[in-house]
Amino acid sequence: MILSDFDLRNFIREKRLVIDPFQEEIVRENGVDLRLSDEVARHNKDRDAKKIIDPSDAESIKDEYVVEKGKEEIVIEPLEQVLLSTHEIVGLPDTLMGFVELRSTWARHGLFMPPTIIDAGFAGNVTLEVFNSSRFPILLRPKVRFAHVIFASTLNRVSNAYKGEYLNQRGIHLPKKL
């Protein structure tokens, strides 16, 4: 069952769903809009372009990204892929999961974000993988509504709530070794 705005407000009021900081205007008809934080992770330009990234090798991925914090503006260049983070921290109970999508206005400008799942029991900022498919740089500003989350109730409590490496993450969390 997908939660409506009525359900979402009740879950948030009863602290069954945590969104911090919370503002009423982020609650939509059947989801919640999340805003951008002030940081971006870009591929390391000093890295040897011929070096192959092997996601199963920690040494191979350790210098893949450079994180920039405290940004007032974030420009994503044409054909650039970056990692962004939500301004809000979300906390889900073991009976709720979320589907994260890019707000359609951003997609219409050429940004692409693969679907992201927020697992039942997850808490923390959500890291977003974003690609600029247009031929123009795109300007983003912190605290602008960027991602949309549709929350779905599971039929039963999950027997194994999320306990992974990204639990309680703050800010962008770089990729881990597979």
Residue pairs with C-beta under 8 A, 6 or more apart in sequence:
1 152
1 153
2 30
2 150
2 151
2 152
2 153
3 11
3 30
3 31
3 96
3 150
3 151
3 152
3 153
4 29
4 30
5 27
5 28
5 29
5 30
8 17
8 27
8 31
8 32
8 151
9 27
11 17
11 96
11 151
12 18
12 19
12 22
12 27
16 93
16 96
17 90
17 91
17 92
17 93
17 96
17 151
18 89
18 90
18 91
18 92
18 123
19 26
19 32
19 34
19 88
19 89
19 90
19 91
20 88
20 89
20 91
21 87
21 88
22 88
26 32
26 33
26 34
26 35
26 88
26 145
28 148
30 150
31 148
31 149
31 150
31 151
32 148
32 149
32 151
33 103
33 145
33 146
33 147
33 148
33 149
34 86
34 87
34 88
34 90
34 100
34 126
34 145
34 146
34 147
34 148
34 149
35 86
35 87
35 88
35 142
35 143
35 144
35 145
35 146
36 74
36 84
36 85
36 86
36 87
36 140
36 141
36 142
36 143
36 144
36 146
37 84
37 85
37 86
37 87
37 125
37 142
37 171
37 172
38 69
38 70
38 71
38 72
38 87
38 142
39 67
39 68
39 69
39 70
39 71
39 84
39 85
39 171
39 172
40 67
40 68
40 71
40 74
40 82
40 83
40 84
40 172
41 65
41 66
41 67
41 68
41 82
41 83
41 84
41 172
41 174
42 65
42 66
42 68
42 80
42 82
43 64
43 65
43 66
43 80
43 81
43 82
44 63
44 64
44 65
44 66
45 66
47 63
47 64
51 60
52 60
53 60
53 61
53 64
54 60
54 61
55 61
55 175
55 177
55 178
56 177
56 178
57 177
58 177
61 174
61 175
61 177
64 174
64 175
65 83
65 174
65 175
67 171
67 172
67 174
69 171
71 142
72 141
72 142
73 139
73 140
73 141
74 82
74 84
74 139
74 140
74 141
74 142
75 137
75 138
75 139
75 140
76 82
76 111
76 130
76 132
76 137
76 138
76 140
77 132
77 137
78 132
78 134
78 135
78 136
78 137
79 131
79 132
79 133
80 131
80 132
81 129
81 130
81 131
81 132
82 130
82 131
83 127
83 128
83 129
83 130
83 172
83 174
84 127
84 128
84 130
84 140
84 146
84 172
85 125
85 126
85 127
85 128
85 171
85 172
86 125
86 126
86 128
86 146
86 147
87 125
87 142
87 143
88 125
89 123
89 124
89 125
89 170
90 98
90 118
90 122
90 123
90 124
90 125
90 126
90 149
91 122
91 123
91 124
92 98
92 118
92 119
92 120
92 121
92 122
92 123
92 151
92 162
93 120
93 121
94 120
94 121
94 157
94 158
94 161
95 120
95 153
95 154
95 156
95 157
95 158
96 120
96 151
96 152
96 153
96 154
97 117
97 118
97 119
97 120
97 151
97 152
97 154
98 117
98 118
98 149
98 150
98 151
98 152
99 115
99 116
99 117
99 118
99 149
99 150
99 152
100 113
100 115
100 116
100 117
100 118
100 126
100 128
100 147
100 148
100 149
101 113
101 115
101 147
101 148
101 149
101 150
102 111
102 112
102 113
102 130
102 146
102 147
102 148
103 145
103 146
103 147
103 148
106 113
106 146
107 113
109 134
109 138
110 132
110 133
110 134
110 136
110 138
111 130
111 131
111 132
111 133
111 134
111 138
112 130
112 131
112 132
112 133
113 128
113 129
113 130
113 131
113 147
114 129
116 126
116 128
116 129
118 126
118 149
119 161
119 162
119 164
120 154
120 157
120 158
120 161
120 162
121 158
121 161
121 162
121 163
121 167
122 162
122 166
122 167
123 167
123 168
124 166
124 167
124 168
124 169
124 170
124 173
125 169
125 170
125 171
125 172
125 173
126 147
126 149
127 166
127 169
127 172
127 173
128 146
128 147
132 138
140 146
165 173
165 176
166 173
